[in-house]
Amino acid sequence: MATEIRVPTLGESVTEATVGQWFKKVGEAVKADEPLVELETDKVTLEVNAPADGVLTEITVKEGETVGVGALLGTFNEGGAGSAAAPRPAAAPAPAPVAPAPAPAAPAAAGLENGPAVQRIAAETGISPAGVPGTGKDGRVTKGDILAFAAAPAQAPAAVPAPVATPRAPAAPGDEAREERVRMTKLRQTIARRLKEAQSNAAMLTTFNDVDMTNVIELRNQYKDAFEKKHGVKLGFMGFFVKAAVQALKELPAVNAELDGTDLIYKNYYHIGVAVGTDKGLVVPVVRDADQLSVAGIEQQIGDFGRRARDGQLKIEEMQGGTFTISNGGVYGSLLSTPILNAPQSAILGMHRIDQRPVVYKGQIVARPIMFLALSYDHRVIDGKEAVTFLVRIKENLQDPARLVLDL
């Protein structure tokens, strides 16, 4: 029996994907739940699996082409012997490839049909989609476009022409043959766009401090074996940092706030994003309601996120809704950095490597394990005093981890 392979629902506000890689060739046998094709979106990479044992009979969309939700990717014949099956002439052709839209996008062209969500929001707000810059397929206005336009009407009176990129200087003769040009994945394009937007749209500033990790290291070494035996996960440093951050966020709510036009939204919940590096780019899954979790619960979630991030199995909703982010460059050997905000959040904490450094301790110069901390923040939302105090609270909580247990 022939089965169509179509693009699945990709999540709210995600309307298209790029075919990254076909894992199987036409005529090749496939087992049930075995990956057939990899799709790249601007948020995650996901795999479309075979519904049953059978044979891939047709591929209708090539690697690198962009398709919308529900588009036909190919056909699959359950049970085998499908390699001889001819493609159905009546099948609808796959949508034409769509080149990634430049940012910021030009206003949507007149006559393009907008989705029901856009039409509903337009009716509720009185905003005409014709005047909203569209970032969707063929310049269409997406739900996110019109919501952003409604949230900041004063900033969108007219579309500003996209800056023209400086042409790349030609390579020297002999060098060009040794170069390799690779198209950026949708995820990498989104990372680049969002980081540049964060720099452009926020009054970003970074403050630094250091923390003596002696007590956390001793506590970890004392209990790590018993912890792993009981909870099935290794005891790392991130659980302590998340708990320390939550306590500091409760004391300084501006760090957990978000700017919305001329309003500040103070969030009385603590969804902590944890940056995870993968071979396809940086993703930030969110530990929700971290204030209600133990160190073990936090470590279990982070461990699960890390495994699934490397396998490309994270869900879009698991990377949305964060209120504060922690990035650990120390695992790669970073000494110091100025992390970029994860918009629309107002602050991000950067962890770094732990080095033995000479410090004055109880009147003596001794070697202690020191980590540098960095807090990047939006100065429009957070004052310098609040940012510095927040980082001091992080330091105090980590240098005396009993404070985390006693909620001090």
Helices and strands as residue ranges (DSSP letters): E 2-6, E 16-22, E 29-30, E 35-40, E 45-49, E 54-59, E 66-68, E 72-78, H 116-125, G 129-131, G 137-139, H 143-151, G 153-155, G 176-178, H 186-201, E 204-212, H 214-231, H 238-251, G 253-256, E 257-260, E 263-266, E 272-274, E 276-278, E 281-283, E 286-287, G 290-292, H 295-310, G 316-319, E 324-328, G 329-332, E 347-351, E 354-361, E 364-378, H 384-399, H 402-406
